[in-house]
Amino acid sequence: MKKNLVAILEQAKRSTITLSDLEKVAGPQNTYDDFAANVRILMDEGFLTAVKSHGVNWCGLPNRFRIQKGKVKQPLIEEIQEMQFKVHPAMDLRPYFSAAKKKWSEDQPWIWKLNEYLQRNGLPTTYTNSSERSYELMKDEKWIDEKGGKSILEKINLFDKLKIMKTPDPLMFALNPTQLLSKHGVHRHLVVENKATYTGLLDKLRDTDFTTLIYGSGWKIASSLNQLTKQLGLTNKDIQHDIYYFGDLDYEGISIFHHLHEKYDVKLATDFYEAIIRKPFYKGKENQTRNDAAVQHFLQYFNEEDQEKIASMFKENGYYPQEALAKEELHTIWRKALWTHN
């Protein structure tokens, strides 16, 4: 009976409880003396204290009790603390100290699955939408948005660490109307990471054989690029879309390209990079995360001499912003590059 009484106290939403509420725990097989004895044990152990202003009943039990929440929750807190030492350090289980035991029990299986993913893969290094991340975590693309996953991730302070994008914004691009008229064949698209480069190239779009100039806006492009053909109305399977990427030459820009290449088979606009590394690099951005796989993939697009130059630049905490190329240089490269060699 004591266990059932403690369960009632764990579920109580208020800080006090009446004797009549506790009496509901007793079954036909229990005598009132047994019930009273268990209540007194809970009082002696510090789970309950009497609210004296409400008096006592015929056998001396208080008519109302104050629940000592700290004592009631102590076993749960110890259980959560023990689990905290076992799971990935990115997960913070302390918010469950104030949760109901039922909620903790319901969420534990999900927490263990999240732990398995993190222990195996670590925290993600690239952004994606909630459906993709949900499938990676639980093999269920609806878990985060429709099955309570988001609330669990937010509760254990993990949601932001998983690099989950909100519903993607519409893709932002400028059109070359001459190229758009072609309903078959190859359509080329250039993605640039920054707004200044986008603006610098915009005036020359019609002088190229590209159908669009796309503003990537950093990692946003990772979730919005899949809307390209639908927004253009060029969904015919006979149409080939060749997408090229030019971003900042730093760890983040390289990681963005690597992700786009794996997800959409995006090509590298190497001519821009070959021009930019002929210039002095900038110092800074020491805090960016290096993705070794992304860096190795990126270097494969360059000859040995340029690979060494890029590697040396990174060793000195250097980087190249897209803005290192002047507007006229951008125009010349875009017009003259051989876009079929990648």
Sequence and secondary structure as in RCSB ss.txt:
>XXXX:A:sequence
MKKNLVAILEQAKRSTITLSDLEKVAGPQNTYDDFAANVRILMDEGFLTAVKSHGVNWCGLPNRFRIQKGKVKQP
LIEEIQEMQFKVHPAMDLRPYFSAAKKKWSEDQPWIWKLNEYLQRNGLPTTYTNSSERSYELMKDEKWIDEKGGK
SILEKINLFDKLKIMKTPDPLMFALNPTQLLSKHGVHRHLVVENKATYTGLLDKLRDTDFTTLIYGSGWKIASSL
NQLTKQLGLTNKDIQHDIYYFGDLDYEGISIFHHLHEKYDVKLATDFYEAIIRKPFYKGKENQTRNDAAVQHFLQ
YFNEEDQEKIASMFKENGYYPQEALAKEELHTIWRKALWTHN
>XXXX:A:secstr
 HHHHHHHHHH SSSEEEHHHHHTT  TTS HHHHHHHHHHHHHTTSEEE GGG B TTS BSEEEE HHHHHHH
HHHHHHHHHTTS TT   GGGGGS HHHHHHHHHHHHHHHHHHHHH S SS EEHHHHHHHHHS TTHHHHSSHH
HHHHHTT TGGGTEE S    EEEE HHHHT  SEEEEEEEESSHHHHHHHHTTGGGSSEEEEEE TGGGHHHHG
GGHHHHHT   TTEEEEEEEE  BSHHHHHHHHHHHHHH  EE HHHHHHHTTS  EE  TTS   HHHHHHHHT
TS HHHHHHHHHHHHTTEEB GGGS HHHHHHHHHHS TT  
